[in-house]
Each structure stands twice: as C-alpha cells, then as structure tokens.
Amino acid sequence: MPGASQPMDPAQPATPVETESKFHRTFFDETDGKLDFSNFLAKGGFFPMPVIITEPAVDGGFGIVGQFITMSKDDPKRTTRRMLGAVKTGNGSYGYGYFQSGSAFDGKVSYKFGVGRGKITLKAYPDILPSGLEYTNKYEYGALASVRLHLADPRFSLGPLLDFRKLRSSIDLNVEDLPDRFSDFDRKLQTGALGFGVHFDSRDNALTPTKGYNIYAEGKFNDGAFGSDRDFQIYDVHGYGFHPLSSKWRLGAKVEVDAIRGDYPVYFASSVNLRGVEARRYQGETAVSTELEVTRQVSPRWALLGFAGLGFTDAGGARLFEDSGAKIAGGVGFRYRIARKLGLDAGVDVAYGPSGAVFYLQFGHAWAFNLD
C-alpha cells in the first residue's frame, strides 16, 4: 500500500555503524579522549624524541632519540627501554649509540647496557685558569653494563657492573712541553673497570615515580688487570625519594655523592649534577648534588612543578681543581600525562643557575637517567 513501510531486504546491507579508527584507539585515551600513548607503548611502541640541547658547555645542539618502550600494564616497574640516537652540538661535539634497560626471568634480574662512540669538546676550570681550558675527548668506543639479582625481598638487588672506554684527549695549546699537571689532556687512554653495586628500589613507577625510594651504592675499579692504562676508583652513592603530600601535591628529593680516587684522568673528576648548572663546570675529587622538587597536579593530565638544588665539590688532592663552594640553581616546569595507564609524564623544565637560564625537554622524570 502507498505510504506503508517496506520490509527490509535481507540481501541489502545495513548502513555501517561508524567506529573508532585503529589510529584513534592507539593514540587517544578511551576515557577522556585526550592524546595518550598508553596502548602504543604497552605494545612496544616507538617514540621518536627530539633532543634540543641548550647546554652552554657545548654551545647548544640538536639530536634525535628513538625510544622503544615496553611497559607491563600489571606492573609498571617491569619496563624495557631501548634507545637509539645521535646528537650534534654547536661546538662540534657529536655522539651516537644504543642503550637498553629492563628485566628478565620474571623480574628476578634487572639489567642495563649501552655502547657508543663520539667526540666531545668541553672546558675544564683549573685553579690557575678560571676562564677555562678547552679540551676534546674523541671516544673510539665506550661500553657499560650492569646486572642485578633481586633478593627474596625484590626491593633489594645486587650485582656486577663494567665500564670500558678508549679515547684520545687533546687540547689546542701551542706548548711544546706540556706541564705534567695538564698532560692528561694530550694522550691516548684506555680504561677498563669492573665493579659492584647494592640497590634498594620501592618506587611505584620506573620512569615517573610518585612514591617510594631508589637508593644505591656502586664502586668501579679501573685496573691494569682489566685492560686499564690507569689504576683509579669511582664511587657513587645516590638516593632518590618520592612522597605524596596529598591528592594534589607530591614531593621529590635527591642526594648524589660522587667520588673518584687514585691515578684518575683529570677530566674524569666528579662534578655537580643539577638542573641549571653547566655540565662539568664544577669538578673535584668529591661532588655532592642535592635537589628538592614540589609537584602540583592541576588536573588528571597536567601538572606544574618547582625545584631547587644545592651542589658543591671538594677538590681533595686533585691536581687541577679547587673547592667550588656552594652552587645554587632552581626553576619551574610542567608535565603532561602522556601515558595515563602507565603513569608516564613528559614536559619541559626551565632552570636558572650560576651560568644563566637553561631549558630541558623531559620524558619521564628529570632524574630518570640516574635512576635504576
């Protein structure tokens, strides 16, 4: 009959229901629709991260690091991180290499290793040359690795580590007979070290922790028996703490004590490590770096933070350096929760220290490189 509805022809396909694309499901969160890499990274996704170097010590620079990150949804601490990258700076320094860290045997063993090659031009600041002495280290290779066995209480772990390097150091000085105290800057050197470390780790997240502690003590022993041209020792005692003050506020703190002893090359001397302090600017036989960070979570995705640090060096018996005195730096930053399910943040820090302002791109916590 005219005007009556017609039965649907079963052979005629129904109008398709619009569904989310695979791209949208991969890169946007299903709960709030925001940009999110959780699903991508959980599958072992590739994350290309530009490296913008604003470090005054190398006249800035640029690079790219491809990060391949696999994180367990059930245990964010079980993270495998693979990084392949290259950088080039304004003063001609460059480097390229590969780094990987992760766990094996159901989390009973943690490991990390890296290999690289490059050239770096920096300044040392001897006590008699306050304006600085420029030198270049060209690394034929550098290789480091560590393996840690977790004890019955998995927060505790211990194990061996190694560090091997071959380099040529040079300085641009027209001096036929270089004074002995500067001779390290004009020679070939091979180092070989074996060591041991003891670690404690109760963090809730490997890359952007919000609570828990990471404390470790390591010693590396360069010796002729391991292929080293010089006998010297490196000791590191580092502690990092993360504590939620409320649902919106949290506190982070770090203390790093780095020491070197023996017949060490002067450019291997310990140095202050703080946001806002020029890399390798303050060196000595012992360096102490401390920093406090306060974070305010302003929304589920966004956070603001402020930080302040204090560092100093003790020259000890160093042939070149003098005590640095207290060096203070601080700044502000922001973070975006780039992977909600995995608790991973990314953002920018702007710091001000003795050499002026510096900004940093952060993927994970600012201290992530020194954390386990």
ABEGO torsion letter per residue (X at the ends): XBGBBBBBBAABBBBBBBBBBAAAAAABBAAAGBBBAAAAAAAGBBBBBBBBBABAAAGEEBBBBBBBBBBBAABAABBBBBBBBBBBBAAGBBBBEBBBBEBBGGGABBBBBBBBBEBBBBBBBBAABAAEBBBBBBBABBBBBBBBBBBABAABBBEBBBBBBBBBBBBBBBBABBBAAAAAABBBBBBBBBBBBBBBBABABAABBABEBBBBBBBBBBBAAAGBABBBBBBBBBBBBBBBABAABBBBBBBBBBBBBEBBBAAABBBBBBBGBBBGABBBABBBBBBBBBBBBABAABBBBBBBBBBBBBAEABAABBBAEBBBBBEBBBBBBABAAAGBBBEBBBBBBAAEBBBBBBBEBAAAAABX
